[in-house]
Amino acid sequence: MHQEFKWIEKIAPDMVETMVQRLMVLRYVFWMGPIGRRSLAQEFGLTERVLRTETDFLRMQGLLESTRSGMIITENGRDVLQGLRNLTDQLADIKHQEVELSKKLGIEKCMIVSGDSDQQFKIVDEMGQLVEGQLVSVLPEGKNVIAVMGGVTMATIAKALTKKVAENRELLFVPARGGVGESVDIQANTVSSQMAKHTGGQHKALYVPEQLSEDAFGPLLKEPAIQNVIELIRCSDAVIHGVGDAMKMANRRDMSESVIKMLRKNQAVGEAFGCFFDEHGKVVYRIPRIGLQLEDLANMKCVIAVAGGSSKAKAIAAYMKHAPKRTCLITDEGAANLILKE
């Protein structure tokens, strides 16, 4: 906590306590809403009477509203949480963690949101707001090509972006890899189109299977339409991607039992860009693929990795041994705390 807050706490301790309590209530409703007052009271260890006082105040301020299913956060409430993020982070000492984590991982920047997305998946929405803020701060005005990976986390991030990213910019979103064969909702093509939709940008599709035999690569790479998109991908101004748990990704891609057995034998913990890593960062398996390769990241001006949850701590740490120094990692306390303890 910064010195200013220590002084405020000396003069008006009740004010700091009330502010923190209301912010935490607001944030929890954002994560778990719609939620009833009784469940919320149990979560915070407060009586329903005390919690009613806080939620009534937040409702009168237009930050919460009640529905038949329970309390939900309003748009004004979301704006308050985003606007006060620096304040709440200082109170939670997250800024110090961000610096320590970036040093430990050897990358330029880390941004951490409170909580563990394994427990409250809505925390990923907050990560999405940070992705938007990072894009707004680093992308130059004018034309920008943004390559996007697929996955559950990335599909959620897409919904959090707004037209603010496109102010004074022409955005073109492209899938960083092929994805035919996956669930449609989380394919890179779908994610890039959703990001374009929410920001008011454009997108191009890459309709090829992600996993191909080496014999199949040659003819496809000669197709003009595919060549055009691949060139855009490799010359992108930014890439946004996730980091996966190795075994979950292997099963999601319906990989053969022999490959899965090999990954277990080699103790694979993480996956990114078709590469499977062990705990030391060694690549133990690589999927032949059309699209962005791990080596291409070295030429990217802006690399944003988004992954959270305590279950992904080892995967994140393993991948970061290959990540370019200019990477910005957006994660949560669940993953950050475990990585810092290693």
C-alpha positions, 0 to 999 in steps of 0.5 A, spaced: 500 500 500 502 506 498 504 511 503 498 516 502 493 510 503 497 509 510 496 516 512 489 516 510 488 510 514 491 513 520 486 519 519 480 515 517 481 508 517 473 507 516 473 510 510 479 506 507 475 499 510 469 501 507 472 503 500 475 497 500 469 493 502 465 496 497 470 495 491 470 488 493 463 487 493 462 490 486 468 486 483 465 479 486 458 481 483 462 482 476 465 475 477 459 471 479 453 475 478 447 474 477 448 472 485 443 473 491 445 477 497 445 471 502 450 467 497 454 474 497 454 475 505 457 468 506 462 469 501 464 475 505 463 473 512 458 478 513 451 479 516 445 480 510 444 486 514 451 489 513 451 487 506 444 490 504 447 496 507 453 496 502 449 493 496 443 498 497 448 504 497 452 501 490 445 500 487 443 507 489 449 510 485 447 506 479 453 501 480 449 495 481 442 493 479 437 487 482 434 482 477 430 476 478 436 471 478 440 476 483 444 482 483 448 484 477 453 489 475 451 495 471 455 499 465 457 504 470 459 499 475 464 496 470 467 503 468 468 504 476 472 498 476 476 499 470 477 506 472 479 504 479 484 499 477 490 502 479 487 504 486 485 497 487 491 494 485 495 498 490 491 496 495 492 489 493 500 490 492 499 487 485 503 492 482 509 489 486 507 482 483 507 485 476 514 487 476 517 481 480 513 477 475 516 480 469 523 480 472 522 472 473 520 471 466 524 475 463 519 479 459 518 486 458 511 487 462 506 483 466 499 485 468 495 481 473 488 481 475 486 479 482 483 472 483 484 466 480 480 464 473 480 457 475 475 459 480 471 465 477 472 465 469 469 472 469 476 474 471 478 473 464 473 479 462 478 483 466 483 481 462 480 483 456 479 490 458 487 490 460 488 487 453 484 493 450 488 498 454 495 495 451 492 495 444 490 502 445 497 504 448 502 501 443 498 500 436 500 506 432 495 510 428 493 508 421 493 501 419 494 495 423 494 488 422 493 484 428 494 476 428 489 472 433 490 465 436 484 461 438 481 458 444 476 459 450 480 464 453 481 468 446 474 467 445 472 471 451 477 476 450 474 478 443 467 480 447 471 484 451 474 489 446 470 495 444 471 500 438 476 504 442 481 500 439 479 503 432 480 510 434 484 513 429 486 506 426 484 501 421 484 494 424 485 488 420 484 482 424 487 475 421 487 468 424 494 466 426 493 459 424 488 454 421 483 451 425 478 447 421 476 441 426 476 445 432 469 447 435 467 453 431 466 458 437 473 457 439 477 457 432 482 462 430 477 464 424 471 466 429 475 469 434 478 474 429 472 475 426 469 477 433 474 482 435 473 485 428 466 486 429 466 488 436 472 493 434 469 495 428 475 493 424 475 488 418 478 481 418 480 475 413 479 468 414 484 462 413 480 456 412 485 450 412 486 445 417 491 446 423 494 439 423 496 437 416 501 432 414 508 435 411 506 432 404 499 436 404 503 443 406 506 444 399 500 444 394 496 449 400 502 454 400 501 455 393 494 457 393 494 465 392 488 466 397 492 462 402 499 465 401 496 472 401 493 471 408 499 468 411 503 474 408 499 478 412 500 474 419 507 474 418 507 481 417 502 483 423 503 489 427 501 485 433 499 478 436 494 476 441 495 469 444 493 464 449 497 459 453 494 452 454 495 446 458 499 440 454 494 435 456 488 438 455 490 441 448 492 434 446 485 431 448 482 438 445 485 436 438 484 429 438 491 427 438 493 420 437 494 415 443 501 414 441 502 422 441 499 423 448 503 417 451 509 420 448 507 427 451 506 424 458 513 420 458 516 427 456 512 431 462 509 436 457 506 441 461 504 447 456 503 448 449 503 455 444 503 456 437 503 448 436 509 447 440 509 442 447 514 444 452 516 441 458 517 444 465 524 447 463 521 450 456 524 444 452 520 443 446 518 436 446 513 435 440 511 440 434 505 440 430 506 441 423 501 447 421 500 453 417 500 460 420 504 463 425 510 459 428 513 460 434 520 463 431 515 469 427 514 472 434 521 475 434 519 480 428 513 482 432 512 489 435 507 487 440 506 480 443 500 480 448 500 473 451 493 472 455 493 466 460 491 465 467 488 460 473 493 456 478 492 450 473 496 454 468 502 456 472 507 451 469 505 452 462 506 459 462 512 459 465 515 453 460 512 457 454 515 464 457 522 461 456 521 462 449 517 468 449 520 474 446 522 480 451 517 485 448 512 480 450 506 483 455 503 477 459 496 478 462 494 473 467 491 473 474 493 472 481 492 464 481 497 463 476 502 469 478 503 467 485 505 460 483 510 462 478 513 467 483 513 461 489 517 456 484 
